[in-house]
Structure formats: structure tokens, C-alpha cells
Amino acid sequence: MSSMKYEDMRARIENIVNQPIRKFKPKELKGIIERYHNNHPKSKEAYERARKIIPGGVEHNLAFNHPFPLASKRVYACYMETIDEVVLTDYLMCGGPIILGHQYKPLIDKVGEVIQEFGPCHGLTNEYEYLAAEQLQKHFPSCEIIRWLQSGTEADMLAIRVARIFTGRKHIIKIGGSYHGWSDQLVFDMHISGTKRLESHGIPKEIYKYIDSIPPNDIEALEQIFKEKKKVAAVIIEPMGGESGANPVRLGFNKEVEELCHNNGTLLISDEVVCAFRLHMSGGQGYFGYNPDLSVFGKIVGHGYPSAAALGGRADIMATVAAGVGGGAKRAYCGGTLAANPLTCAAAYWAMKYVEETKATEKAGRAASRLSHGLNEVFEKYNLPWFSYNFGGTVHFHTSCVFGLDLNDPKQSGQIKIRKDFMDEMGAALVDQEIISVAGSRFYTCMLHSDEIVDDTIKKIDKICQKIE
């Protein structure tokens, strides 16, 4: 993790949200948007075509670049080539799962072998199912039993169902601003703490009868909830803090949550979808030093190969997930025809092995630290209030700081749109410098982001800072 202390991060977030946002010089912004249109005509055409057949023209939450989404032709190493043959330094990394770099040849060969020799999907157990589970357990000893699933959303959904069955309780508590997929019950208080049901369209409010949230890092608020609601089944956390650490966790907070849970007979669910193998080989729990009852895994566990997710945990808790058709003891019903298919499990098994062998997590973390340190030097040079930090291979750079808004403050609560719009403009400015990011505010590094590539990125962000008023 970068050397910045939590208290400094909080102070700098407060500083950004309590002052008007810094904007691009109008002429510079006009140039950025014009070049975007001129340099990406085929992407624009693809978007117009897609809009006729796909809602909003994009399938991925991360794909909506401003002023229109880019269409990728191919990815390789740490680059993305668009259909307009523009080569971008890739810090999107498919939304986080790529840490060996794109098209890692040894992994492709192993996955190709499964397709050609065994077939990708059987409907019966294949040895890769338990080989991959054993490999995951090696790095996550808290996961005595593991069930493969198809997405992080599914795994989180199953985790809260298991917690309710095992404890016989109903209430689930999450941390405000954290993302745990898009299942009905968890589309609550996402992205920005305090939004509560703002994004819960199409979901009856009764669904949230047993879901509640606390402000980030507020252990007293959690203690209060335990006093009011004695029947808490589980608390679910994003180990780095909401939005993969955009709202950074206070060191020691996760351990405090664990102790509070265990003193109250409540389960702790650690959502490791982004942290596993990217923050640390043993995810958030290994990095921050706490012991959850259940752990959720998603995309990165299969290094971006489709249909990769898992739920792991204590054997007695996970016993509620045993397969089969009804009858007998209460159990957490879950299905998935494609879950644990040989293709996904082989990808997961070999990806975990290669990440360990190559020390990819450490290399990505070093690149991220170099990048966040360089960004801070640039921001200081131009006297901007912006700042950057990293948790392992995840770099955050706060400019408009939309995730840090306090919605109880009337001055800040009306700022969501204007601050989000600036992040979109920042995303366009990065594309103008041939860099692809996550939402104009986050970089995921991989082991192939060399010192030279990182230093070049810092120089390009220096050029962007020159365009700010």
C-alpha cells in the first residue's frame, strides 16, 4: 500500500469535496472531445449500431466512456487496441481480473488444451473442480469448503442466504458505498455512502426490510445496530473500503468488525472479488489480518475467463450448500448449469499457480506504488488538491472525489452529477493521451506495467494537468 496514512487520505478527500471542483480550460476540453470524435470514428459507428440492439449500446458498467464508448479490437500484454487501431496503455485490465497481463501464453495453452481435449462443459464433476478449489484454499485457509459459481453477484447472493440459514437470523449489514453485485437485496447504498435506495429502481422496498448499512469506518454505528437489531445474520465488507478502496478503509477497521461479529454470534463475509490475488495472494483477509466466516470470489479468480466465481468458508457453515434436491435439513438452494465447468476451473487453477510463480501480485503492487507516487508529485507541481494512493495493484486518483461526498451535507448532496461529469471528462482526457482507465479515477496494474510504461503514464498525466484552469 502507498505510504499515505488513512487520516491523510480522509483529510484530502474532505479538502476536495469542500471546495469547487477544478475544471478543464474550455478550449482544452473542446480539443479533447473533438480529437476523441476524430480519432475513434469506427468506435462511434459501432456504438450507434449497438444502441439499436443493446440497451444504451453497452453491456459493461465500466465500458461507458465519454463522449461515447470505445470498441476494442484486441488486448495483449498491458495494451488495448481499438477498432480504430488506436493502441491504449491498459489500466482497465478488464475491470481488475488481469494481473499476469493479457493473453498470457502459458495460461492460454492450458485453457486451449481443455477445449480441445476434454470439452469446456460436461455437467458432471471434472478433476479441475477440486484441483482449483484446493489451490484457492491454499491461499485462503479460512475457506475449508468451496463452492464454484458463475459471478461475484451470485456468490454474494449465496453468501447472505447461507448466513441466514446457518444463524437462523435475518438482518444483513453492509458498509455504505460498497458494491456487492446487483442482486435485489444488495442494490442498496452503493457507490456513495448514504444513497440508500437511490439506485434500487424496480425493486420493491419491502425487499430491504432486513438490509441496512453503516457509514464507512464507523465502528460505533455498527455497535449501535447490534444493540438495536439483536438478530444480525452477517456483516459483509469490501476489505479495501467501498468501490475497491475509493472510499478507503481505516486500518484496523476490518478486525474490529470481525471481533464485533463474533461477540454477537454474527458471521463476517469478506467480499474478495477485487482483493484476491490483486491486493495480496491471500486477499483482504491476508493483507489486513482478519478471519472471516465466508469469503466471496469473482472475476479475478479465473483471470478474466468467463463464469468464474466462488464462495468459501468454514465447513459447518458451507454444509448448508450441499447439492441435491430438497428434503431433510435446511439448505441454501443454489444452481448454475455452467458453474464449475472444466474450462473455468482449469483457468482458475493455472492462473493461481502462475500468479504465485511469477510473483505477479507483488510486481503489480510495485507498479501501482510507483504510479501513485508519481501522480502525487505531478498534482503538487500544478498546485492541484488532487491526490492518489494505492492498495496493492489498485490505484485511486481523486480529482472530483464523487465517492467521498457526504450526502447529509446539503452543499455536497447536489454535487453528484457535476463531479461525476468531471470524472467522465477526465476519462476522455486519458484516452486523448492513449490511456484507458476505470471511470477516469482508477488504474488497475498488472505485472507487465514496467517502470518505463508507468513513467510514460505519469508524463502523460502531467500533460493533462496543464489543461486544468
N, C-alpha and C positions, 0 to 999 in steps of 0.2 A: 504494500500500500504506500502511496505517496506520503511524504513526511508531514503533511499538513494535519494539525490536530483537529478533532471534532469541533471544539469550541471556536477555532478559527474559521472552519467551514461555515458554521452556523452564523457567525458574526458577518461573514462576507455575503452569505445568502441574504441576511437581513438588510445589509447595506444596499444590495442590488434591488430588492423588492420595494425598498422605501424611497427610491428615487426614480425619476422618469427614465425610461429606457433610452440607451444610446442608439441612434439610428444611422443608417447609411446616408451619405450625401445624396440628394435626389438624383443628380446627374450620374453618379456611380451606380446607383441601384437600377436606373433606367438602362445603363450599359450592360449590367449583369443579366437583366431579363431579356434584353434584345439578343445578346450573344447566346443565351440559352435557347431561344427560339431558332436562331440561325444555325447553331451547331447540332441541333437534335431534331431535324425535320422528320426523320423516319420514326423516331420515338413518338413525336406528336401525332403522326398519321396512325401509328399503331394504337395509340390511346383513343383517338377518335373512333377507330374501328371497334376496339374493345368495349367502349361505352355503349355501343348498340346491343351488346350481347351479355356484358358482365356489369353488375351493379356498380355504378360510379367509375367503371373502367379499370379497377384494380381489385385484386384478391387479398393482398397482404397489407396489414396495418402499417408496415414500415415502408411501403412502396410509393406512397403518395408524395412525390417530390413536387416542389413549387417551381414554375407555374403549371407543369404537367409531369406525370410520371415518366421515368426513363424505361426503355425496354432493353433488357440485357440480351446480348448475343451469346456470350460465353464468359466463364470465370476461370482463372488459372493463377496459381501461386497466391499473391496478395493483390491481384488486379481483377477488374471487371471491364470487359469490352462491350460497349452498347451496340445496337444495330446500326448506329451511325458511325461505327468504327472509332468512337472516342474511347480511349483507354483511361480508366479512372483508378487511382490508388484506392483499394477497397478496405474501408474500415467499417462497413456494414456487416461483413462476414456472415451473411445470411441471417442477421439478427442475433448473432452470438455463437452459434454452434461450431463454426470453423476455427480451429486453433492450430491444426497442422498445416494450414494453407489449403487452397482449393486444389482439387484434382491430385491429391497426394497419392502418388503412383502405387506404393505397396498396398494401400487400402483399396484402391480401385481394383487391383489384381485379385485380392481376396474376395471382394464382393462379386466381381465378374465370374470367378470360379463357382460361387454358389448358384448364380443364374444359369450358367452353362451345364454344371454337373449335377446339381441337386434339384433345381427349380426353386423359385422365390417364395412360394406359399403352398403349404401342404394341408393345413387343417389338423395335423397331428403333431405331436411333440417331436422336435428335432434336437440333436445334441447341442447346437449353438444356443438354445434356450437356456440350458443350465450352465453352459460354459460362460456365457455373457453375465448371467446372474452371479456366478462365483467371482468373476472378475470385478464386478461392481461392488460386491460385498468386501472384497479385499481392501478397497479404499474407503468403504463406508461400513465399519464394523457394527454400527447401530442397526444396520439392515440385516437382521438374521434371516428373514424370509422376504423374497422379492417377487412381485407380480408385474409382468410386462404389459404395457398398454400402448396406445397409439398417439397420444398427445399430452402435453402438460396440463391442458384444460381437463381432460379426462382423469388424469392422475390426481389432480386437486379435488375433483368432484368425488372420486372414490375415497380419498383420504378423509374428507369430512363425514362421509357415510359410515366408514369404518369406525371413526372416533365416536360417533353417536351410538352405534351398536355396542361397541366394547364398553363404553362408560354408562350406557343407559340414560344419557343426558342429551339435551337438545341444542344448547347455545354454542355458537361458534363465534370467536372474536378474531378479527383481523386488525392489522395496523393500517391506519388511514393512508391512502396514496399508493398502497401496494397492489400489484397486479398478480392475480392467481387464475388467469384464464377467463373464459367468457360464459361459463355455465351460469344458469339463472341466479343461484344464491350468491355467487361471488362477483357478479357485476354490481358492486357496491363500494362506494368510497374509493374509487380507483384514480390513479394518476396524481390527483391533487387532493391532499387530505382535507376533509370537510365537505367534499362534493356529495357524499352520501348517495342518494338515488338519482343524481343528475343524469347518468348515462343508462338508467335502467328502463328504457322505453320498451314496451311490450311485455314487461314482467310485472305481474300483479304484486302490489305492495305487500300482500299477505305472505309472500314468499320470504320476506325479510323479518318475519316475526322472531326468528331465532338467530339472526345475524346482527352483529354490532361491531363497531370499530372504536379504536382509541387513537388519539393523536400520536404521531411518531415519537419514539423515545420517551414516552410519558409513562413510567412505571407506576406512578401514583394513580393515574387514570385506570390502569389495569387492576390495581389493588381494589379500587372503588367498585369496579364492575364485578369482581369476585365477591365483594360484600353484598352487592345488590342482587346478583344472579348466582346463587349457590350452585346451580346446575350447569356449569360450563363444561362442555364435552372436550373442546380443543381450542387452542390459540394457534393461528397459522401466521408464520413470518416469512418475509423475504430477508435473508441473512444480512445483505449489504444495506438494507433500507429500501423504501419504496422506489419503484421504477429502476430496479437494478442498481440502487445506490444514488440515484439522482437526488433523493432525499436521504442523506447519509445516516447510517446507524451510529448511535453513540457506543463507543467501545464499552463492553460490559453489559449492555442492554439485553442481548440475547440470553446471556447466562442468568440475568435477573428474571427474565421471562420463564426460563426453564425451572428455576427454583420455585417461583410463584405457582407455576402449573403443578409441579409435583407436590407442593404443600397442600394443594386443593383437589388432588385426585383428577387433574385435568391433563389431557395429552398435549404435547408440543409437536406441531407439524412444521418441519423445515422445508420450504419450497426451494429446492436446489437447482431449478431449471436453468438458471444462468450461472450459478456459482460452481456447480460440479465441474471439475477439470479446468475451468477458466480462472476462478479465483484461487483455487488450491486443488490438489489431487483429491482431497477429502472434503471439498466444497466448503460452504459456510461453517458447517459444524467443526471441521478440522481447523479452519483458519481462525475462527473466533473462540473455539474451545467450549462447546456445549454439547449436550447429548439428547437429541430429540427422540420421541417415541416413533414417529413416522417421518419418512423423507420422500419428497416428490422429485422426480427427474423428468426432463423433457428433451427437446431437440438436440442438445449438445451430447447427450449420452450415445447417440448414433452418428455423431459428427455430421449432422445435416441430412443423413439418409432418411427417407420418409418413414413415418409411422413409428417413431422411437420415443418411448416414454416408459416410466416405471414408478411403482410405489413400493417402498421397502420399509421394514420396521421390525419391532420386537415380535418374536414368534407367536406369543399368546395373542397379540393384537391382530396380527396378519392371518391368524387361523380363521377369522371371520370371513376371509375372502376365498376360502376353498371352493373350487369349481364344482359343478354338478347341478342337477335340477332339484329344487325345493325339498322340503321335508326335514324334520329333525331340528337342530339348533338354529338360532337366528343367524343370518349371514348377510353380508354386503353383496347384493347382486351386482355383478359386472360382466360385460361381454366384450366382444370385439373379434370378428372373424379374422382380421388381419393382425391382431395383437400377437407378439412373439413369433412372427414369421421368420424363417431361416435367414432371409436377406437382411432384415433389420438387426436381428440378433448377431449375425456374423459381423455386420458393420460395427455394432456396439462393441463386441468382443475385441476385434482387431484395433478399432480406434482407441480404446482404452489402453491396450498394450503399446501401441505406437506413441501415444501421448506420454506414457510413462517412460518408454525407452529414449525418446528424443528430448525429454525434458521441455516439451512444448509449452507447458503451463508457466514454467519459470522464464522461458525466453519471451513469451508474450507479455508477461508481467514486467520484464526489464524494458521492453519496447514502450509499454504503456507509461512507465515511470519517467522515461526519457522524454516522451511526448508531453505529458502533463507539466513536467518541469519547464520544458522549452516554451510551452504556451504561456505559462505564468510570467516568464521573462518578457515575452512579446507584449502581453497585456500591460505589464508595468511600464514598458518602454513608451507606450502610447497613452499612458495615464488613464487606462480604462478600468472600471470597477470589476471587470470580469475576472474569473479565476477558474482553475482546473485542478482536478485531483484524480487519482485512480485507485480502484480496488483491484489488485491483480491486473488481468488483461482487459479491464473495462475502464475507459477514460471518460470522465464527465467534464464538459466545459460549460460553465454557466454564463450566459450573456443576458438574456431577458429573465431567466430564472422562473419560468412559469410554474415549475413543480414546487417552488418554495413559497408560493403565495399563501397568505393567511386569510381564509375566506370569512373569518369573523371580523376582520378589519374592513370597514366599508370602503376605504380608499383602495384597498388591494383587490376586493372581490370583483370589481368591474374590470379588472385588468387582464383577465384570462385571454380574451381574443387578441388584444393588441400585442401581448407578449408571445403568444403562440404564432401570430403572423410574423413577428421578427425572427423567430426560430426558423420559419419556412424560408424567409429571405436569406438567412444565414446558410441554410441548406443549398439554396441556389448559388450563393457566392462560393461555397465549397466546390460545387460541380463546375463552376466557372474556372476554378483552379485545378480541375481534374481530380477531385477528391469526392468519394461518396461516404456519407456519414449516416448515423441513425438520427433522424429527426432534427438535423442541424445542431445537435447538442451532445452527441455521444459517439465515441470511437471504440470499436472492438478491435484489438490487435491479435495477430497470430504469430507463430514462431518465425515467419518469413519477413516480418516488418523489421528490416535491418536498420542499423544506426543511420546509414546513408538515406534510406527511404524516409525514416522518421524526421531527420534533419531537413530534408527537402519539404516535407509536410509543414514543418514549423516555418520555413521561409515563405511558403505559400499563404499561411495564415497571417504572417506579417503583412503581406500584400493586401489581404482583406482588411486588416486593422487600419491601413492607410486610407481606406474608403469610408471610414466612420466619421461622422461630424464631430 
